[in-house]
Amino acid sequence: MLNYTGCYLLLNKNNDMANIDLNLMVIFDAIMQEQSITLAAQRLSMTQPSVSNAVSRMRHVWQDPLFVKQGRGIRPTPFAAAMWRDIEAPLHSIKNATQQQVFDIRGIKRTFRIALTDWMVDIFWLPLRQLIEEQAPDINIHAVPYAVNGERLLLDADVDMVLDYYEGSNERVKTQWLFDNHFVCVMRPEHPLVNQTLDLTTFAQAEHLLMSLSGDASGGVDTILSKHGLERRIAMTVNHCYNLPKLLENSDLITTIPLPVILDSVKSGRLIVRKLPFELAPGPISMSWHLRNDRDPALLWLRKQVLAVLQTHLHPRLESVL
């Protein structure tokens, strides 16, 4: 990893570079994180032409295109990607070391990109918006589709946070556990199985609805059943949660699902919960971010709001059902 001395040498390896200050590196870092000159300009409170001029200087200094167009955005060249890996940690250490101690979130204009599934949007988006309106009216939060690819999204700076199940173990990603997703069997109150003992055989013979983000028509439940010589019928799959309660409420389908996904329907009595006839380990839900942003005060504020929503909105509702 490039240290501060290495950063100085990089900036002074020829006469052209001797006059370059760290501001150019700050602009380069913002472009790499946002993958957009326009968004980088907004993040830095600069005009787009100013950032474009800085990119021209970078290209002259480093004798590399640095960024090429890709769709509506840009992507870094191999040279730019390699250089960013070397300078991002020392650069952010310098920024953190010189950052003012006084921080007022009300004056911050930022857009945070957060990877999460639709049911996590249902849990967090409204209470987060209410907190933002009260404390930080110029903060935006944009939802990014999530398909259990959090490590890649964070390493590539495509998102600022993953708010869901995180599958990675990279040392450059920090993770904070939020809650365990307990799985339950769910059906409508008038379902034919309501008054029957839900043993393994009865469960396997039912018609199942499966929520699958990937589209695969199998999951952990099928692995468990196969160990008992059983196989279930996946009669329908969905790749999001929006219509899942309505499908269950108006059909003879049953599903095995994390409790928070259908919590509102259970609390209203439109669906009922049955204990699964086998043990299924809960899935840990966490909040994850890249080490480069670990001390970012605006992101730290957002992380605190996520924890506040968890304590005031989700935990009490779950405890009333479990």
C-alpha positions in Angstrom: 0.0 0.0 0.0 1.3 3.4 -0.9 2.3 5.5 2.2 2.5 9.3 2.5 6.1 9.3 1.2 5.0 7.2 -1.8 2.2 9.6 -2.5 4.7 12.5 -2.5 7.0 10.7 -4.9 4.1 9.8 -7.2 3.2 13.5 -7.3 6.7 14.6 -8.1 8.1 11.9 -10.5 8.6 14.6 -13.2 8.6 18.3 -13.5 4.9 18.6 -14.5 3.9 16.8 -11.3 5.9 19.0 -9.0 3.2 21.6 -9.0 0.3 19.2 -8.4 -1.4 19.4 -5.0 -3.7 16.9 -3.3 -6.8 18.6 -4.5 -6.3 16.8 -7.8 -6.2 13.5 -6.0 -9.4 14.4 -4.1 -11.2 15.0 -7.4 -9.8 11.8 -8.8 -11.0 9.9 -5.7 -14.5 11.4 -6.0 -14.8 10.4 -9.7 -13.7 6.9 -8.9 -16.3 6.6 -6.1 -19.2 8.1 -8.1 -18.2 6.7 -11.5 -19.5 10.0 -12.9 -18.0 13.4 -13.4 -21.4 15.0 -12.8 -22.0 13.2 -9.5 -18.4 13.9 -8.5 -18.9 17.6 -9.1 -22.1 17.6 -7.0 -20.3 15.7 -4.2 -17.4 18.2 -4.2 -19.7 21.3 -4.6 -17.8 22.1 -7.9 -19.0 22.9 -11.4 -18.9 20.1 -13.9 -16.5 22.1 -16.2 -14.1 22.5 -13.3 -14.0 18.8 -12.7 -13.7 18.1 -16.5 -10.7 20.5 -16.6 -9.2 18.7 -13.6 -9.6 15.4 -15.5 -7.7 16.9 -18.5 -4.9 17.9 -16.2 -4.8 14.4 -14.8 -4.6 12.8 -18.3 -1.7 15.1 -19.2 0.2 14.4 -16.0 -0.3 10.6 -15.9 -0.3 10.1 -19.7 -3.4 7.9 -19.6 -7.1 8.4 -20.6 -8.0 7.5 -17.0 -11.8 7.3 -17.7 -13.8 6.1 -20.7 -17.5 6.4 -21.4 -19.7 3.4 -20.5 -23.4 3.8 -21.1 -24.5 6.9 -19.1 -21.5 6.8 -16.9 -17.8 6.2 -17.1 -15.4 3.4 -16.1 -11.8 3.7 -15.1 -8.9 2.4 -17.2 -6.7 -0.3 -15.7 -4.1 2.4 -14.9 -6.7 4.5 -13.0 -8.1 1.5 -11.1 -4.6 0.3 -10.1 -3.6 3.8 -8.9 -6.8 4.2 -6.9 -6.1 1.0 -5.0 -2.7 2.5 -4.0 -3.8 6.0 -3.0 -7.4 5.7 -1.6 -6.3 4.6 1.9 -3.6 7.2 2.5 -5.7 9.9 0.8 -8.7 9.3 3.1 -6.4 9.2 6.1 -5.1 12.6 5.2 -8.7 13.9 4.7 -9.8 12.4 8.1 -6.8 13.8 9.9 -7.5 17.4 8.6 -11.3 17.3 8.8 -12.9 19.9 11.1 -14.2 18.5 14.3 -17.4 20.5 14.1 -19.9 18.6 11.9 -23.4 19.8 11.1 -25.4 17.3 9.2 -28.1 19.9 8.4 -25.7 21.7 6.1 -24.5 18.6 4.2 -25.7 17.9 0.6 -25.1 14.2 -0.2 -26.6 11.3 -2.1 -26.1 7.9 -0.6 -26.6 4.8 -2.7 -27.7 1.9 -0.6 -28.0 -1.7 -1.8 -31.0 -3.5 -0.3 -34.0 -5.7 -1.2 -37.6 -4.4 -1.6 -38.7 -5.7 1.8 -35.8 -3.8 3.5 -37.0 -0.7 1.7 -40.4 -1.3 3.3 -38.9 -1.4 6.8 -36.4 1.4 6.6 -37.3 3.9 3.9 -40.2 5.8 5.5 -38.7 6.2 9.0 -35.3 7.2 7.4 -37.1 9.7 5.3 -38.8 11.2 8.3 -35.5 11.5 10.2 -33.9 13.1 7.1 -36.7 15.7 6.8 -36.2 16.5 10.5 -32.4 16.6 10.7 -30.8 16.6 7.3 -33.1 17.9 4.5 -30.4 17.9 1.8 -29.5 14.2 2.2 -30.8 11.9 -0.5 -30.9 8.1 -0.2 -31.2 6.1 -3.4 -32.0 2.4 -3.4 -29.8 0.1 -5.6 -31.1 -3.4 -6.6 -29.5 -6.1 -4.5 -28.8 -9.7 -5.5 -26.4 -10.8 -2.7 -23.5 -9.1 -4.5 -22.6 -6.6 -1.7 -18.9 -7.2 -1.6 -18.5 -6.4 -5.3 -20.7 -3.3 -5.0 -18.7 -1.9 -2.1 -15.3 -2.7 -3.5 -16.2 -1.1 -6.8 -17.7 2.0 -5.0 -21.0 1.4 -6.7 -22.8 1.9 -3.4 -22.1 3.6 0.0 -23.8 0.9 2.0 -25.3 -2.6 1.9 -28.3 -2.9 4.1 -29.3 -6.5 3.9 -27.7 -9.9 4.1 -23.9 -9.5 3.4 -22.2 -12.5 2.0 -18.6 -11.3 1.8 -15.6 -11.5 4.1 -13.2 -8.9 2.6 -11.0 -7.1 5.1 -11.7 -3.8 3.4 -15.4 -4.0 4.2 -16.8 -3.3 7.7 -20.0 -5.0 8.8 -22.4 -4.4 11.8 -24.9 -7.0 12.6 -28.5 -5.7 12.9 -30.8 -8.6 13.5 -31.4 -12.2 12.7 -34.0 -13.1 10.0 -36.1 -15.9 11.6 -37.8 -18.1 9.0 -41.5 -19.1 9.5 -44.1 -21.0 7.5 -46.9 -18.7 6.4 -50.4 -19.3 5.0 -53.9 -17.7 4.9 -56.1 -18.3 8.0 -58.6 -20.4 5.9 -55.9 -22.6 4.4 -56.7 -26.4 4.5 -53.5 -27.1 6.5 -54.4 -24.7 9.3 -56.0 -27.4 11.5 -53.6 -30.2 10.5 -50.3 -31.1 12.1 -47.6 -29.6 10.0 -45.1 -32.5 9.9 -42.4 -33.0 7.3 -44.6 -35.0 4.9 -47.6 -32.6 5.1 -45.3 -29.7 4.6 -43.6 -31.3 1.5 -46.9 -32.2 -0.1 -48.2 -28.6 0.1 -48.0 -26.2 -2.9 -45.2 -23.7 -2.2 -44.5 -20.1 -3.1 -40.7 -19.3 -3.2 -39.2 -15.9 -3.1 -35.9 -16.1 -5.1 -33.9 -13.0 -6.0 -31.8 -15.1 -8.4 -34.7 -16.9 -10.0 -33.5 -20.3 -8.9 -36.5 -22.6 -8.0 -34.8 -24.2 -5.0 -33.3 -23.1 -1.7 -32.2 -24.2 1.7 -35.6 -25.8 2.5 -35.2 -28.2 -0.5 -31.8 -29.3 0.8 -33.3 -30.1 4.2 -36.2 -32.0 2.7 -33.9 -34.0 0.4 -32.0 -35.3 3.4 -35.3 -36.9 4.5 -36.0 -38.3 1.1 -38.7 -35.7 0.4 -39.3 -33.2 -2.4 -41.7 -30.3 -2.5 -43.5 -28.7 -5.4 -42.5 -25.1 -6.1 -45.8 -24.0 -7.7 -44.8 -20.4 -8.0 -41.7 -18.1 -7.6 -41.4 -14.4 -7.2 -38.2 -12.3 -7.3 -39.5 -9.5 -5.0 -41.8 -9.2 -2.0 -44.4 -6.7 -3.3 -47.1 -9.2 -4.3 -46.1 -12.0 -2.0 -48.6 -11.3 0.8 -51.5 -10.8 -1.7 -50.7 -14.2 -3.3 -50.7 -16.0 0.0 -53.9 -14.3 1.2 -55.8 -15.3 -1.9 -54.6 -18.8 -2.7 -53.7 -22.2 -1.1 -50.0 -21.5 -1.5 -47.7 -21.6 1.6 -44.2 -20.2 1.9 -41.2 -20.3 4.1 -40.1 -16.7 4.5 -38.3 -14.4 6.9 -40.8 -13.0 9.4 -40.2 -9.3 8.7 -41.2 -9.7 5.1 -44.8 -10.5 6.0 -44.9 -8.9 9.4 -47.7 -6.4 8.6 -50.0 -9.1 7.2 -49.4 -11.4 10.2 -50.1 -8.6 12.7 -53.3 -7.6 10.8 -54.5 -11.3 10.8 -54.5 -11.6 7.0 -51.8 -14.3 7.3 -50.9 -16.7 10.0 -47.5 -18.2 11.1 -46.9 -21.9 11.6 -43.8 -23.3 13.1 -41.6 -25.1 10.6 -41.3 -28.9 11.0 -37.5 -28.6 10.9 -34.7 -26.3 12.0 -33.7 -23.6 9.6 -30.9 -21.2 10.8 -31.9 -17.6 10.7 -30.2 -15.3 8.2 -28.1 -12.4 9.6 -29.0 -9.0 8.4 -26.3 -6.4 8.6 -25.2 -2.9 7.6 -21.9 -2.9 5.6 -19.7 -0.2 4.3 -16.2 0.2 2.8 -13.2 0.9 5.0 -12.5 4.0 2.9 -15.7 5.6 4.4 -15.4 4.3 7.9 -14.8 7.8 9.3 -17.0 9.7 6.9 -19.1 11.8 9.3 -22.1 11.9 7.0 -22.2 8.2 6.5 -21.6 7.8 10.3 -24.7 9.9 10.8 -26.7 7.7 8.4 -25.5 4.5 10.2 -26.7 5.9 13.5 -30.1 6.6 11.9 -30.4 3.0 10.7 -29.8 1.8 14.2 -32.4 4.3 15.5 -35.0 2.9 13.1 -34.1 -0.6 14.1 -34.7 0.1 17.8 -37.8 2.2 17.5 -39.6 0.6 14.5 -38.6 -3.0 13.9 -37.5 -4.6 17.2 -40.8 -3.8 19.1 -42.9 -5.1 16.2 -40.9 -8.4 15.9 -41.1 -8.9 19.7 -44.8 -8.7 19.6 -45.0 -11.7 17.2 -42.1 -13.9 18.1 
